[in-house]
Amino acid sequence: MNDETSRPIRFSNFKTLWLPFVVAFAGLCVAFYPYPTSRSFRWVCDAFGFIYLGGLLWFLGLTIVSFFQKRTRRGFGALGLLFLLGAALFFAVAVSFFSGIIESKDGFADDLKLPDSMVLAEPHDVPTGVSIEPGNAVDTFQAAIRKSLERPGTDQAVVIFHLPSLARLRKDHPALLDRYLAAHPGWRVYEERSHRFATRRWMDGEHWRMTLHGHYSSFGQEGRKFVSCTTLCFSGEASAQGAQRVAPDVLTTVETRRANELWDSHVVIPAGDLLVELFEESDAPERRASMAAVAELDREFKALLDAPDWSHARNLLPQGGIFKGTASIELRKSFQGGLYNAQIRCNPGAPGRIYLKAFEITQNDRLSEDRLAAATNEWVGGSEDPTEQFFSETHFTIYEGDWGQYYGARFEVWFDPDDHSGERKLLERNFKIEGWMR
């Protein structure tokens, strides 16, 4: 007589069934419990998560072996415990998901009301998603990159980057280069992690736009898919780690890798004491966008060298770069609530950088203090004519509040002069905003 059928069901087999189940279940509990509250124990969570996965594999293997050996009672016991562990995982994921939604609400705006006696401007409801629409003829840099991608790329990532104009301009006329970049609406000059950078802006339709991290892309049906980012690094440090250093005027094979159905690369090119940092994703290994970006940079800076003085340089600024009128600040909505783009026109009258401060109106609480200042700082142009306004456009997040809970906020534009003569407020405006939920 078969032993399996002659004995009663023995789920008390501690070593085979209950011990692995208890260990796996405990691993699941530890893996999920501290995760939302303490990132410092992430490695502990991961370790216990692997213990849980080991338990699942144990019971799966035990079920298969038991049925293969015709030990059906032990097989059904192992299968039942396997389903229990699976149900426990489903419950843990559901609890973690819903508790995450609850915890992401910070309650900042729960008791806030929009002031009735104060005019609040509303951010423009302009779609600013990830993909960039082609700009007009003013944005020659974007046009050059898009044109380079019209032809099919090859499978060769061999390049020669030629950038003599920027190196010479940096060495012989550094003040002119700084003033030109600050006044040009297509460049955002800013400080990040105590390093100074200048990232190229693109036009999104008719508007100059700064995206998060300065990456511009097109994933529409028309044209080829790509991502591009161009940055000048004044401190000799790249804005992101892992870049390949490529010497100028030397035939080099760029390191590319397949990612998101595209080929990406990240290189830095020395230009005097500067670095030119290029990020590209495109549909072929050939670095068409990177080579077009470098060629357009050299053309732009060569034009500056033709007559290296400010009167000539300001004539090279694109149409609308210097605006005649009064200072202003506008906000545009981004792709989620609490994410905005600030468009500022101002004239500090001296070299220096501007940045934003924001305050909740009724309680005067400072909003996103450090991160807002870091995200919106920019060196802008200036002149002795107070009717001339220079352009700034940055992307930022307001972290206080939750989606759909609107409150009043006062946004102030502050100027920090390069000569350290003291910060001063340039202008302010009240807006109706909401916060970003984590």
C-alpha positions in Angstrom: 0.0 0.0 0.0 1.3 3.5 -0.9 2.6 5.2 2.2 1.2 8.6 1.0 -2.3 7.3 1.0 -2.1 5.1 4.1 -1.1 7.9 6.4 -3.1 11.0 7.3 -2.1 14.4 5.9 1.0 15.4 7.8 1.5 19.2 7.4 3.5 19.1 10.6 6.6 18.2 8.6 8.5 21.1 10.1 11.6 21.0 8.0 9.9 20.5 4.6 6.9 22.8 4.8 6.4 25.0 7.9 10.0 26.2 8.5 10.4 27.4 4.9 7.0 29.0 5.0 7.7 30.9 8.2 11.1 32.0 6.9 9.7 33.2 3.6 6.7 34.9 5.2 9.0 36.7 7.7 11.2 37.7 4.8 8.2 39.3 3.1 7.2 41.2 6.2 10.7 42.6 6.7 11.1 43.5 3.0 8.0 45.6 3.0 7.7 47.1 6.5 10.7 49.5 6.7 10.8 50.4 3.1 8.5 53.5 3.1 10.0 54.9 6.3 13.8 54.4 6.2 16.0 54.4 3.0 19.0 53.5 5.2 17.7 50.0 5.6 17.1 49.4 1.9 19.8 46.7 1.7 18.1 44.9 4.6 14.8 45.0 2.7 16.4 43.7 -0.4 18.1 40.9 1.4 14.9 39.7 3.0 13.1 40.1 -0.3 15.5 37.6 -1.8 14.8 35.3 1.1 11.1 35.5 0.3 11.8 34.8 -3.4 13.8 31.8 -2.3 10.8 30.5 -0.4 8.6 30.8 -3.4 11.1 28.9 -5.5 11.3 26.2 -2.7 7.6 25.6 -2.7 7.3 25.7 -6.4 10.1 23.1 -6.7 8.6 21.0 -3.9 5.2 21.0 -5.5 6.6 19.8 -8.8 8.8 17.1 -7.3 6.0 15.9 -5.0 3.6 15.4 -7.9 6.3 13.8 -10.0 6.9 11.3 -7.2 3.1 10.8 -6.8 3.2 12.2 -3.3 0.1 14.1 -3.9 -0.7 15.1 -0.3 2.6 16.7 0.2 2.3 18.3 -3.3 -1.1 19.8 -2.4 0.3 21.0 0.9 3.3 22.7 -0.8 1.0 24.2 -3.5 -1.4 25.6 -0.8 1.5 27.3 1.0 2.8 28.6 -2.3 -0.6 30.3 -2.9 -0.6 31.7 0.6 2.8 33.3 0.0 1.5 34.7 -3.3 -1.6 36.1 -1.6 0.6 37.7 1.1 2.7 39.4 -1.6 -0.4 40.7 -3.3 -1.7 42.1 0.0 1.6 43.6 0.9 1.9 45.4 -2.5 -1.7 46.7 -2.2 -1.1 48.0 1.3 2.2 49.6 0.3 0.5 51.2 -2.8 -2.4 52.8 -0.9 -0.3 53.8 2.1 2.1 55.5 -0.3 -0.8 57.5 -1.8 -1.9 58.5 1.7 1.6 59.4 2.9 2.4 61.4 -0.3 -0.3 63.9 0.8 1.5 66.4 3.1 -1.6 68.2 4.1 0.1 71.6 3.7 -2.9 73.2 1.9 -5.7 71.4 3.9 -6.7 74.5 5.9 -5.6 77.2 3.3 -8.1 79.3 1.4 -7.6 81.5 -1.6 -7.7 85.1 -0.4 -10.8 86.9 -1.7 -9.3 90.4 -1.6 -6.2 89.6 -3.6 -5.7 89.2 -7.3 -4.0 85.9 -8.2 -2.7 85.2 -11.6 -3.1 81.7 -12.9 -0.2 79.9 -14.6 -0.7 79.5 -18.4 -2.2 76.2 -19.3 0.3 75.4 -22.0 1.1 71.8 -22.7 4.8 71.2 -21.9 5.3 67.5 -22.1 8.5 65.6 -22.9 8.5 65.9 -26.7 9.6 69.3 -28.1 7.8 70.8 -31.1 10.1 72.3 -33.7 11.0 76.0 -33.0 10.8 78.8 -35.5 13.7 80.1 -37.6 15.2 82.0 -34.6 16.4 78.7 -33.0 19.2 77.9 -35.5 20.8 75.4 -33.1 17.8 73.2 -32.9 17.3 73.5 -36.6 20.8 72.3 -37.3 20.3 69.2 -35.1 17.0 68.3 -36.6 18.4 68.7 -40.1 21.3 66.4 -39.3 18.8 63.6 -38.3 16.8 63.8 -41.5 19.2 61.4 -43.3 19.6 57.8 -42.2 22.5 57.2 -39.8 25.2 54.7 -40.3 26.5 52.0 -37.9 29.8 53.9 -37.5 30.2 56.2 -34.4 33.5 57.7 -35.6 33.8 61.5 -35.1 36.1 64.5 -35.3 35.0 67.4 -33.1 36.4 70.8 -34.1 35.9 73.6 -31.6 38.7 76.2 -31.9 36.5 79.3 -31.7 35.2 78.5 -28.2 38.7 77.8 -26.8 40.0 81.0 -28.2 37.1 83.1 -27.1 37.4 81.7 -23.6 41.1 82.5 -23.5 41.2 86.0 -25.1 37.7 87.4 -24.3 36.2 85.6 -21.3 34.1 88.6 -20.2 32.5 89.0 -23.6 31.7 85.2 -23.7 30.1 85.5 -20.2 28.0 88.5 -21.2 26.9 87.0 -24.5 25.8 83.7 -22.9 23.9 85.5 -20.1 22.0 87.7 -22.6 21.2 85.0 -25.1 17.8 83.5 -24.6 19.0 80.2 -26.0 21.5 79.7 -23.2 20.8 79.2 -19.5 23.9 80.0 -17.4 23.5 78.7 -13.8 25.2 77.2 -10.8 24.7 73.7 -9.6 26.6 71.9 -6.9 29.0 74.9 -6.7 29.9 74.5 -10.4 28.9 76.8 -13.2 27.3 75.6 -16.4 25.6 76.9 -19.5 22.9 74.6 -21.0 21.4 75.2 -24.4 17.7 76.0 -24.5 15.5 75.1 -27.4 12.3 76.7 -28.6 9.1 74.7 -28.2 7.0 76.2 -31.0 7.2 80.0 -30.4 8.6 79.9 -26.8 12.1 79.3 -25.4 11.8 76.5 -23.0 14.0 74.9 -20.3 13.3 71.3 -19.6 14.3 69.3 -16.6 18.1 68.7 -16.9 18.1 70.4 -20.3 17.2 67.2 -22.3 15.2 67.9 -25.4 13.5 65.2 -27.4 11.1 64.3 -30.1 9.1 61.1 -30.1 6.3 62.2 -32.4 5.1 60.4 -35.6 6.9 62.9 -37.9 10.7 62.8 -38.1 13.2 60.6 -36.3 13.1 60.0 -32.5 16.0 61.6 -30.6 17.1 63.1 -27.3 19.8 65.8 -27.2 21.5 67.9 -24.5 24.4 70.4 -24.9 26.1 72.0 -21.9 29.2 74.1 -21.4 31.0 73.3 -18.1 32.9 76.3 -16.8 34.4 74.5 -13.8 35.9 71.7 -15.7 33.5 69.2 -14.2 30.8 67.5 -16.3 27.2 67.9 -15.1 26.7 64.1 -15.0 29.0 61.2 -14.3 30.2 58.6 -16.8 31.1 60.8 -19.8 33.7 59.7 -22.3 36.4 62.3 -22.8 37.1 63.0 -26.5 40.0 65.1 -27.6 39.2 67.8 -30.2 40.5 67.3 -33.7 41.3 63.6 -33.1 39.5 60.8 -35.0 37.7 59.0 -32.2 35.1 56.2 -31.9 32.3 57.3 -29.5 31.1 54.7 -27.1 27.5 54.0 -27.8 25.0 51.6 -26.2 21.5 50.5 -27.1 18.8 52.0 -24.8 15.1 52.5 -25.2 15.3 51.4 -28.9 17.8 54.2 -29.5 21.6 54.5 -29.4 22.9 56.8 -26.7 26.3 58.4 -25.9 27.7 60.9 -23.4 30.9 62.7 -24.2 32.9 65.7 -23.0 35.2 67.7 -25.2 37.9 70.0 -23.8 37.8 73.6 -25.2 40.6 75.5 -23.3 39.7 75.3 -19.6 36.0 74.5 -20.5 34.3 71.2 -21.3 31.6 70.8 -23.9 29.2 68.1 -22.7 27.0 66.3 -25.3 24.3 63.8 -24.7 22.6 62.1 -27.6 20.1 59.4 -28.2 19.2 58.6 -31.8 18.2 55.7 -34.1 21.7 54.8 -35.3 25.2 54.6 -33.8 26.5 57.5 -36.0 26.6 60.6 -33.8 24.8 63.0 -36.2 23.2 65.2 -33.5 26.5 65.5 -31.6 28.5 66.5 -34.6 25.9 69.0 -35.7 25.8 70.5 -32.2 29.6 71.0 -32.2 29.6 72.5 -35.7 26.8 74.9 -34.8 28.7 75.9 -31.6 31.8 76.7 -33.6 29.8 78.7 -36.1 28.1 80.7 -33.3 31.3 81.5 -31.4 33.3 82.2 -34.6 30.8 85.0 -35.4 31.6 86.5 -32.0 35.4 86.4 -32.7 34.9 88.3 -36.0 34.4 91.5 -33.9 35.0 90.7 -30.3 33.1 93.6 -28.7 29.7 94.0 -27.0 28.1 96.2 -29.7 28.7 93.4 -32.3 27.8 90.6 -29.9 24.4 92.1 -29.0 23.6 92.3 -32.7 24.1 88.5 -32.9 21.5 87.8 -30.3 18.3 86.3 -31.8 15.3 88.4 -32.4 13.4 89.0 -29.2 16.4 88.3 -27.0 16.3 91.9 -25.7 12.7 92.9 -25.1 11.6 96.5 -24.9 9.1 97.0 -22.1 8.6 96.4 -18.4 9.9 93.6 -16.2 7.6 90.6 -15.8 7.2 87.1 -14.5 4.9 84.5 -15.9 4.3 80.8 -14.9 3.5 78.0 -17.2 2.1 74.7 -16.1 4.1 71.6 -16.8 3.1 67.9 -17.3 2.0 67.4 -13.6 0.5 69.6 -10.9 3.1 71.4 -8.9 5.6 71.5 -11.8 6.0 74.8 -13.5 8.2 76.8 -15.8 9.0 80.4 -14.9 9.5 82.9 -17.7 11.1 86.2 -16.4 12.1 89.3 -18.2 14.1 91.8 -16.2 17.2 94.1 -16.3 19.3 94.1 -13.2 21.6 96.6 -14.8 24.7 94.8 -13.6 26.3 91.3 -14.0 24.9 88.7 -11.7 22.2 86.0 -11.4 18.6 86.0 -10.5 16.6 83.4 -8.6 13.1 82.9 -7.3 11.7 83.0 -3.7 8.1 81.9 -3.1 5.8 82.4 -0.1 2.3 81.1 0.8 0.3 84.4 1.0 -1.8 84.0 4.1 0.9 82.6 6.5 4.0 83.9 4.6 5.6 80.4 4.8 8.6 80.1 2.6 8.0 77.5 -0.2 10.6 74.9 -1.3 13.4 77.3 -0.2 16.6 75.6 -1.2 15.4 73.6 -4.1 13.5 76.5 -5.7 16.5 78.8 -5.5 18.8 76.1 -7.0 16.4 75.3 -9.8 15.7 78.9 -10.9 19.1 80.6 -10.5 20.4 82.1 -13.8 22.9 84.7 -14.9 21.0 87.2 -17.1 21.9 90.1 -19.3 21.8 93.7 -18.2 22.2 97.2 -19.6 22.0 100.8 -18.6 18.7 101.2 -20.4 15.9 100.3 -17.9 13.4 99.7 -20.8 15.5 96.8 -22.1 14.5 93.4 -20.5 16.5 90.2 -20.7 15.2 86.7 -20.7 15.2 83.8 -18.2 13.2 80.6 -18.3 13.6 77.7 -15.8 11.8 74.6 -14.7 11.0 74.0 -11.0 8.8 72.1 -8.5 6.7 73.4 -5.6 6.7 70.6 -3.1 4.3 72.0 -0.5 0.6 71.0 -1.0 -1.2 68.3 -3.0 -2.7 68.0 -6.4 -6.0 69.8 -6.7 -5.6 71.8 -3.5 -4.9 75.4 -4.7 -3.6 78.2 -2.7 -2.1 81.6 -3.1 1.7 82.1 -3.5 3.8 85.2 -3.9 6.8 84.7 -6.2 9.6 87.1 -5.9 12.5 87.6 -8.3 15.8 88.3 -6.5 19.1 89.5 -7.9 22.5 88.4 -6.5 25.2 90.7 -8.1 28.6 89.3 -9.0 30.3 92.2 -7.1 28.6 91.0 -3.8 27.2 94.5 -3.2 24.0 93.0 -1.7 21.0 91.1 -3.0 17.9 93.0 -3.9 14.3 92.1 -5.0 13.5 93.0 -8.6 9.8 92.2 -8.8 7.0 90.0 -7.4 3.6 88.6 -8.5 0.9 86.5 -6.8 -0.2 83.2 -8.4 -2.7 80.5 -7.7 -0.8 77.2 -7.5 -0.9 73.7 -6.3 1.9 71.4 -4.9 3.5 68.3 -6.4 2.6 65.0 -4.8 5.5 62.6 -4.4 
